[in-house]
């Protein structure tokens, strides 16, 4: 399946068209929401399978970013989380790649129909990762568990093809 012509806003500015990737590979990881400093997770958050682990997953992609770049890959993180929270997280955790905002849940619509869940009045993405080669989805990691190993799994896949 090909990525649709979708444009999403980056947390630190600019817009990004998913169907116009600058490298051979686009690694697009979707996550529910990252934690905020000084705030406990909402009640019941840890009971949702796959909800916990967004910060370790993002940090693993940060830590492996240089290796992914050498494999001709671009990394984007995508969440429906409010953009100001994504911006704060990007700065605090020194994320070297764009976090994209899909608060309109465009990727949950046709043709991708990516999975979501409801929590506390929010609709959030379930954690998954797409490896897209020149516009075509070649590999889907779903479910992603444990989240902190996802970047290593993506690296292994890209090295194998």
Buried (B, 14 or more C-beta within 10 A) or exposed (E): EEBBEBEBBBBEEEEBEBEEBEBEBBBBBBBBBBBBEEEEEEEEBEEBEBBBBBBBBBBBBBEBBEBBBEBEBBBBBBBBBBBEBBBBBBEEBEBEBBBBBBBEEBBBEEEBEBBBBEBEEBEBBBBBBBBBBEEEBBBEBBEBEEBBBBBBBBBEBBEEE
